[in-house]
Amino acid sequence: MFTGLISELGHITAISKGETSAIFSINAPRLIADIHVGDSVAVNGVCLTATAVSGTEFTTDVMIQTLSLTSLSQAKVGSPVNLELAAQLNARMGGHIVQGHVDGVAKVIALTPGEKWAQFDIEVPENLSRYIVNQGSICLDGVSLTVGEIRDDKNMVTVWLIPETLERTNLSIKKPGDLVNIEVDILAKYVERLLAKGDK
């Protein structure tokens, strides 16, 4: 489980693609002391497992299905990636409950700078829009954010990025047409499931 509060902006140093998986090497100098083989690490919001650790880098296997369903398919050597280690239950929990199980990808519409924050507009898949509510939580590329505005007619969601978020994550370099991983609030999906099942 994660919280959506990014711990480090790492960089991909190597990608080796096979028939059924790819191996990503990621430089994470700040977090590497706390990463061990077998640990879960959220990479742009995707829960992955560290398979090796060396120097300031760790490697992780990414299944082809994961690549096809997430924005990691666009990753290249040198790409910055948002990193978060699994949450510790003995510490304050900021953000919201994030599983690292990506529900889909959203398309960036615009990133508009402002005086104190930036407006970030994305187009979300129609099948996910029902789980998103104003002032609710949403996770984009692993970043816990608050929904500012919803336009159902365009399946568009607006969030506001404060300077710290822009500085500490890769959302600051997103351009129109880029894809971002989206994970909706797990509580909404549980409620839908309970209502659908009723008393059956």
N, C-alpha and C positions, 0 to 999 in steps of 0.2 A: 504494500500500500504506500502511496505517496501523498503529498499535500499540494503539489503544483507550485511550490516555491523553489525557484531554480538556485542551485548551489554553485554552479560553475558553467561558464560558456566554454566548452571544449571544442576541439577541431578534429576532423577526420584526417588521419595521416595515410591510410591505405584502405583499399577495397579490393577484395579478391572474390570474384563471383564464380560459383560452380553451378551445376545443373539444378540442385535442389536447395541451395543456400548460398549465402555470401558471408564473408568474414570482414568485419569492420575493425580497424585499429583506430583508437581514439585517444588523443592526447588530453590528459586531465591533471595537470600538475598540482592543483590545489586539493583535489579529492583523492588522488591516487593512494595516499597513505591509508585511507579508509576503505579502499576497494580490494576485496579478496576474491579468489576464484570461487565461483558459485553465488556471489552476491548479485542481487537484482539492482539494476541501474536503469532509470528512465532516461531514454535518449530521444529528445523531441517528443516526449510523452509516451514513447513505446517502451514497455517493460522488457528489458533484455537481461541476459545473464552473462556476467564476466567469465570468460573461459581461460584467460591468461592475463597475467600482470607482469610488466617489465618496465623498469625505469619510471617514466611519467605517463606510460601508456597502458591501456588495457584493450583486450580484443573481445569480441562478442560475435556469436553466430546469429545471422538473421535469415530466417526461412524465406523462401521465394514468395510464399503466400503473404507474409508480413510485408515484403517489399511491394507486392501488388496492391495491398490494401491501405498503405500508408504513404506519407510524403517522403519516407526514406528512399523511395524509388528515385527521387530527384537528387539524392545526396551525391556529392563528388569529393574527391580528395581536396582538402582545404576548406570544405563546408563547415561553418560553425554549427554546433549542436548544443541544445539546452540539456544540461545534466542535473539529475537529482538522485540521491541515494534514497533507499527505502526509509520510510518514517520510523522514528523511534517513539515508542509509547510513553517514555518517561520524560518527554519534552513537550513544550507548548505546540499545539497544532495550528499553524496558520493556514491560509488557503482553504481548501476543502478536500473531501475524500476523493482521491484519484487512484484508480486501479492500474493505470498503464495499459489498459485494454482499449485500444483505439476503436471508436465506433465508425469512423469514416474520415474522409478528407473534405476540407472546405477550400474554396477558391478565394484568394485575396482579390478584393475589388479596388480598395484604395487605402493608402496610409497617408493621412493628411496632418502635417505638423501644426501644432497650436502654440499659444504662448506658454502654457504650463503643462500641456499634455498633447498627445497625438490621437486623432480619431482613426480607428482601425475598422474597416468595413469588410465583411466576408460574406460569401454566398454559401449557405450550408445545404447539404442534401435534404430534399423535401421530407424524406422519411425520418429525419432527425429533428426537424424544426419543432415538432410537437413537444419535445422534451425541454425546450428552451423557454425560459420566462424572464420578463423584465426583472432586473435586480437579482436574478438567480446566478448560480455559478456555472462556468463553462471552462473547459481546459483546451487551450490551443497550443500545439507543439510543446505540451508539458507545462504550460504556464497557467496557473489558476487566475481567472479573470471574472469580473462582474459584468453581466450583460447590461448594457446601457440603453439599447433601443432594438426593437424588432420590427421588420417590415415583412409581414407574411406574404404580401403580394409578390415580393421578389425573393423570398427566402433569404433575406439579408439580415445580418446581425451586426450591430455596432458595439464595440467595446472601446474604452478609453485607456490609453497607455500612459502611465506617469513616467517621468524622466528616469527613475530607478529601473523600471521594467525595460525601457528602451536601452539603457546602458548595460544591463545584466543578461539580456537575452538576445536571441537572433531575430526577434520580431522587428527590430529596427531596420533590417535590411530587406524586408519583404517587399516585393513589387507586384503590381497587378498581374494576375495570372498564376502567381506562385500558389502552391498547395501547402496547407497546414493541417496537421493531424487534429482531429476534434474528438474529444471525449465528453459526452453529456453527463449530467449529474446522475449517478447510479440510483439515487433515491427515486427519481422520476420513473425509472424503468421498473423498479420494484413495485411502485404504486400501480402502474399500468398493469403489471402482471397480476397483482392481487385483485384488482377490479375485474379483469377479464375472467379470472377463475371463479370469482364470487364464492358461493358456498359449495361448489362442486367438490 
